[in-house]
Structure formats: structure tokens, C-alpha cells
Amino acid sequence: MAVTHTISVELHPTAILWDEAHRRVYVRQRNKDSVSVIDSETNRAIRTIRLQPFNRAVSGIAPTALALSPDGNKLYIACGGSTP
């Protein structure tokens, strides 16, 4: 029960999803409209997924939940924020 690593991600990380098969951790940043992908073997953020689901850029997408497809090949992100 001790901190072993600190991994920097973006603003307001509040949801975490563990993908055991691919050794990835997904962290949503509600106030940054993004999801960080962390390699759990190296304990480093390896990618940031910016959420812009509309034809024009908007802020306030507010990702609220994360889920993986049963085969682990798709990441689903529920968003509770703005509409275009």
C-alpha cells in the first residue's frame, strides 16, 4: 500500500480502465477532453487521445466513462458534455 510510480497525465484525471491483455491503462481527463494511454510495463504515458467527435472543434466534451469491447480491440468513451 505504497506509491511506487507517479505518471503525469493531463488535467482532472478521474476514471481509470485497466486493459490487462494489452498491458495498457486508460485514464480520462474530464476537463481536458482527452484520454491518456499508459503502458503499464514502462509506467509511461504513450499516447493522448483527443476527443473531437463533431465536424467542428468544440470544448466541454467531458468524457465520463470508459469501456473496452469484449475482444479488447475497441475503446468506448461515454461523453456527457457539449453538443455541436
C-alpha positions as CSV (number, residue, x, y, z in Angstrom):
1,M,0.0,0.0,0.0
2,A,2.7,2.5,-1.0
3,V,3.1,4.7,-4.1
4,T,5.6,3.1,-6.5
5,H,5.3,5.4,-9.5
6,T,3.9,8.7,-10.5
7,I,2.7,9.1,-14.1
8,S,1.8,12.5,-15.4
9,V,-1.3,12.9,-17.5
10,E,-3.5,15.9,-18.4
11,L,-6.0,17.9,-16.3
12,H,-8.5,16.3,-14.0
13,P,-7.8,12.5,-14.3
14,T,-10.9,10.8,-12.8
15,A,-11.6,7.5,-14.4
16,I,-9.2,4.6,-15.0
17,L,-9.6,1.5,-17.1
18,W,-7.1,-1.5,-17.0
19,D,-6.6,-3.5,-20.2
20,E,-4.8,-6.5,-18.8
21,A,-4.4,-8.3,-22.1
22,H,-2.6,-5.4,-23.8
23,R,-0.9,-4.1,-20.6
24,R,-2.5,-0.6,-21.0
25,V,-4.2,1.7,-18.6
26,Y,-6.6,4.3,-19.9
27,V,-7.1,7.5,-17.9
28,R,-9.8,10.0,-18.8
29,Q,-9.2,13.7,-18.3
30,R,-12.7,15.2,-17.9
31,N,-11.6,18.9,-18.1
32,K,-9.2,18.3,-21.0
33,D,-11.5,16.3,-23.3
34,S,-8.9,13.6,-23.7
35,V,-7.9,10.1,-22.6
36,S,-4.3,9.2,-21.8
37,V,-2.9,5.7,-22.7
38,I,-0.3,4.4,-20.3
39,D,2.0,1.4,-20.9
40,S,1.8,-0.4,-17.6
41,E,5.1,-2.2,-18.3
42,T,7.1,1.0,-18.6
43,N,4.8,3.2,-16.5
44,R,4.8,5.9,-19.1
45,A,2.0,7.8,-20.9
46,I,2.4,6.7,-24.6
47,R,-0.5,8.5,-26.2
48,T,-3.2,11.1,-25.7
49,I,-6.5,10.6,-27.5
50,R,-8.1,14.0,-28.1
51,L,-11.9,13.8,-28.2
52,Q,-13.5,15.8,-31.0
53,P,-16.5,13.8,-32.3
54,F,-18.1,16.7,-34.2
55,N,-17.3,18.3,-37.6
56,R,-16.1,21.5,-35.8
57,A,-14.0,21.8,-32.7
58,V,-15.9,22.3,-29.5
59,S,-14.8,22.2,-25.9
60,G,-16.6,20.6,-23.0
61,I,-16.9,17.1,-24.5
62,A,-16.5,15.8,-20.9
63,P,-15.6,12.1,-21.1
64,T,-17.4,10.4,-18.2
65,A,-16.8,6.6,-18.6
66,L,-14.5,4.1,-20.3
67,A,-15.1,0.6,-21.5
68,L,-13.4,-2.0,-23.7
69,S,-15.1,-4.2,-26.3
70,P,-15.1,-7.9,-25.3
71,D,-12.2,-8.7,-27.6
72,G,-10.3,-5.7,-26.2
73,N,-9.8,-4.1,-29.6
74,K,-12.1,-1.0,-29.2
75,L,-12.2,1.6,-26.5
76,Y,-15.6,3.1,-25.9
77,I,-15.7,6.6,-24.3
78,A,-19.0,8.0,-23.0
79,C,-19.2,11.7,-23.1
80,G,-21.6,13.9,-21.1
81,G,-20.7,17.3,-22.4
82,S,-21.4,19.7,-25.3
83,T,-23.3,19.1,-28.4
84,P,-22.4,20.9,-31.7
